[in-house]
Amino acid sequence: MLQNIGVPGLILILVIALVIFGPSKLPEIGRAFGSTLKEFKKSTRDLVSDEEETKEKKEKKHLA
């Protein structure tokens, strides 16, 4: 869905956000969104690494 937005759509969304929230709130909203995205990526990496470790342990146990 997000792949179909394009540059004009993105500009329209930013203008609407500016009108709704005002220029003083946008940096705060951006920081909150960025920190949320950062936490999501960190959690995803942790889950993937835990999954890989579990898979490796099962393979080692199976080979022994």
N, C-alpha and C positions, 0 to 999 in steps of 0.2 A: 504494500500500500504506500509506504513512504517513498518508494522508488519512483512513483509516478508524479510526485509533487513538482519537481523542477524549480528553477530559479524564480520565475514569476509567482508561483504559489508560495514559495518560502518568503519572498518579500511581502506578499499580502498577509501572511500569518504574522510576520514581525510587526507590520503596521497595525494590525488589529490588536496585537498584544500591547503595543505602545499606547494605543487609544484606551484600552480597557484598564491597564494597570498604571499607566503614567510613567514618565521617565525616571522617577525616583525609586520605584519598586523593581524595575527590570534587572538591575545588577544583583539585587538580593535574590530574585527568582532564579537568575542564571547560576549564581553560586550554589543555591540549594539543589538545582537540577544537576549541576556538575558533581557535587558531593554524592548525590544519590546514584548517579551513573558510575562513579568511582567505586562505591561500595558494592554495587551490583557486579561489576567486573571482577572485583577481588573475591567475592563469594563464588562466582562462577569458576574462577581459576582454582580456588580451594577445593570445590566439589570435583573438578576434573582431576586434580592431582590425587585426591583421596581415592577416586575411582581407579586410577592407574595403579596406585600402590596396592589396592586390594586385588586387582587383576594379576599383578606380578606375584604377590604372595600365593595366590591360588595356583599359578603356573609352577612356581617353585615347589609347592607342596605336592602337586600332581607328578612332577618329574622325580621327586625323591622316593 
